[in-house]
Amino acid sequence: MSTIAPAAPDSSLLSLLLSGERFWPTDPRSAHDLGLSEPFLEALVAKLLLASGSTSGRTVASELCLPFKIAEATLERLRTRRLVTHVASSSFNDYVYGLSDEGRKRAQTFHNECSYVGPAPVPVMDYIISVEAQAIGDEPIRRAELIDAFQDISIEGELQDLLGPAINSGSGMFLYGAPGNGKSTLANRITSCFGQEIWLPHAIIDGRQIITLFDPAYHHVADQTGNANSYDTRWVRVRRPTVVVGGELTMDNLEIRHDPVSNVSEAPLQLKSNCGCLLIDDFGRQRISPEELLNRWIVPLENKHDFLTLPTGKKLQVPFEQLIIFSTNLSPADLVDEAFLRRIPYRIELKDPDDHEFHSLFQIAADKVGCFYEPDAVDHLLATYYRPFERPLRRCHARDLLLQVKHYCTYNDLQFEMRADYFDRVAGGFFTEIDTKDLLAHHDRDAKRGDKI
């Protein structure tokens, strides 16, 4: 079982509490501590041997994220029933195990029922406890923490003053404004305000239903080399997740997705983003309407829990503990009605930078891409390519322009510098604007040419 650190009696967990740990998955001593039945463990071990052939007991323990003593006891029970045999001796008082003919038949039956083979799952109640202990809303952030999270990006003080209370509310928020002004970047930095890392199980189980939770696309494993304390290896320490979805979002992504062939389910996006941030990018451009999406989340946004339907039809109550950010290029009032806006009380506009902030953005970008900041070159850009055309400034332009200059210098074997003439070289492609009428005219000519052919 996983425990909250304050309840842990031993000295190692006391040291974790003193260092700020609020949740720690304690190392299990028995199958009872795992919250899993012996028959379930036996089926999991048999399926692993069916997939891998003969392997050592320590490898079985490692692959299934079990303590060696528990894996060894499970293997011995299977060997007693003549489902598993000793193939050879291994190092450190271990054996190489393989399935008998009868064991292979039983393992195939287990596989047909559920083909999941991997880290042993964690009971869903243990997962719920972990989310409640690591939720982002339990400790409000302060101004200094927000400033620290945004230290290497350009965020004006007025915007920080709007973001701070919105983050502490734990409610959803709208970030709206022109594309390229850093809405996705802000979402990632907001997540980092709440502490860097959390514990997450590879998979959870309710009854006989296994739901995979860890997703390398969203969960980035933290460095474990400095951790001297033992822990339940069914859990993995990850950076607080920031799950970003855009126009590809559908209602299916918000429900448990079950594979009837493997009989294994996958967690929905809101479960994968618990204890972090869920950014709905380009809100209003999804395959589902804004009303459908917000109707799905009215109750979770208010009550901080969600109901998911298992393949058996059972309703499973799970935490809904993440900061949801709706990012859009459109005005929130044009997307949803007043009733929905009341449930998402914070609407923050990301405006275009002014000239002074534009210089700051180039200064930050220059440091990141590896060149010296030259204010005269930026003034040349403003005077030549922005003001005469009344072209709006965007926060992404500094980074994107400097990267194009870097590629130009690399190709021509030149020293990478921020120079006005280098900006002139890349500006033609960067600032190209296609006239819609010309584009339609070309399309019409191509269509006529096709008719003649």
C-alpha positions, 0 to 999 in steps of 0.5 A, a space after each residue: 500500500 502507498 502511504 502519506 509520508 506524515 504517517 510513516 514511522 521509520 527514519 527514512 520516511 521521516 527524513 522525506 517528510 522533513 525534506 518536503 515529501 508529502 507522498 511516498 510509495 512505501 516498499 511492499 513487504 507482501 502481496 497484501 501490501 501490494 493490494 493484489 491477490 496471489 492468483 493475479 500475481 501468478 497469472 502475471 508471472 505466467 504471462 511474462 514467462 510465456 512472452 519471454 521464455 526462460 528467465 531468472 527470478 530477479 528479471 521477473 521481479 524487475 520486469 513486473 516491478 515487484 520485490 524479489 521476495 514476492 516474485 520468488 514466492 510467486 514462482 515457487 507456488 507455480 513450481 509447486 503446482 508444476 506449472 513452472 520448472 527450474 531451467 538452470 541456476 542463476 547468480 545470487 541464490 536465484 534460478 532460471 525459470 521456464 513454463 512446463 507444458 501445462 504451465 504454457 497452456 494455463 499461461 495462454 488462457 491467462 493471456 487470452 483473458 487479459 494480455 497485459 504484461 508489465 509493471 504490476 498495477 496499483 489499486 485505484 484507491 492507492 492512486 486516489 490517495 496519491 493524487 489527493 496528497 500531490 494535488 496542485 491546489 493544496 499549497 497556493 503559490 506566491 508572487 516570488 514563486 511565479 516570478 521564478 517560474 517565468 524568469 527566463 521568459 518575458 512576462 510583464 508585471 500586469 500579466 503576472 498579477 492576473 495569472 497568480 490569482 487565477 492559478 491559485 483558484 484551481 479553476 479553469 482559465 481562458 488564455 486568449 490572444 493572437 497566435 505566437 504569443 506564448 500561450 503553450 509556453 505559459 501553461 508549461 511554466 505554470 505547472 512548474 510553480 507547484 513543485 517539480 515532481 510527483 509519483 505516478 503508477 504505471 497502471 491502476 486496477 479496479 477489480 479485474 480491470 487494468 488501466 494503463 496510466 503512465 504515458 511517455 508522451 506526457 510523463 517525463 521520468 525524473 532522475 532517480 540516481 540520487 534517491 537512497 530510500 526504498 520505494 514501491 517500483 510500481 510507481 515512477 517519479 515524473 515531472 509534473 505533467 503538462 498535457 497539451 491537446 489541440 484540434 485532434 481532441 475528441 470525446 473518446 479522448 476523455 473516456 477510458 479507451 478499452 481494447 477488447 482484444 487485449 482486454 486492457 484499457 488506457 486512461 483518458 487525458 484528464 487522468 493523465 494530467 492529474 496533479 499537473 496542467 491540461 492545456 486545450 490548445 486552439 479551443 473552439 477548433 476541435 472536432 467537437 463543439 465547445 458546448 459539448 466539451 464544457 458540458 462534459 466537464 461542468 461537474 468535474 470543474 465544480 466538484 473536483 472529481 470525475 466519473 469514468 465508465 469501465 468496460 463492465 459498465 461500472 462507474 468509477 469515481 476518480 480525482 479531477 485535480 489539474 489546472 485546465 487552461 483553454 487556449 484560443 485565438 478567439 474571444 471566449 465570449 464568441 465561443 461559449 455562453 455566460 453560464 459556461 464563462 461563470 464556471 471558468 471565471 478567469 479570462 486572460 488576454 495575452 497581448 502583443 509585445 511592445 517595442 521594449 518587450 520585443 527587445 527583451 525577447 530578443 535578448 532572452 532568445 539570443 542567450 538561448 540560441 548562442 549569440 550576442 544580443 545586438 539592439 541595433 539589429 532589432 531596431 533595424 527589424 522594427 524600422 524595416 519590416 514591422 512599422 512600415 507594414 503595421 505588422 503586429 509583433 509576436 513573442 515567438 518572432 525573436 526565437 524563430 528569426 534567430 533560428 533562421 539566422 543560425 541556419 543561414 550562418 551554418 549553411 554559409 559557414 559564417 559566424 553566427 551573429 545577430 546582424 541587420 544584414 543577416 536579418 535581411 537575408 532571412 526576412 524574405 521567407 519569414 515575412 512572406 504573405 500570400 494574397 488570398 485573391 492571388 491564391 484563388 486565381 492560381 487555383 482557378 487557372 489550375 482547375 481550367 487547365 485540368 479541364 482542358 487536359 
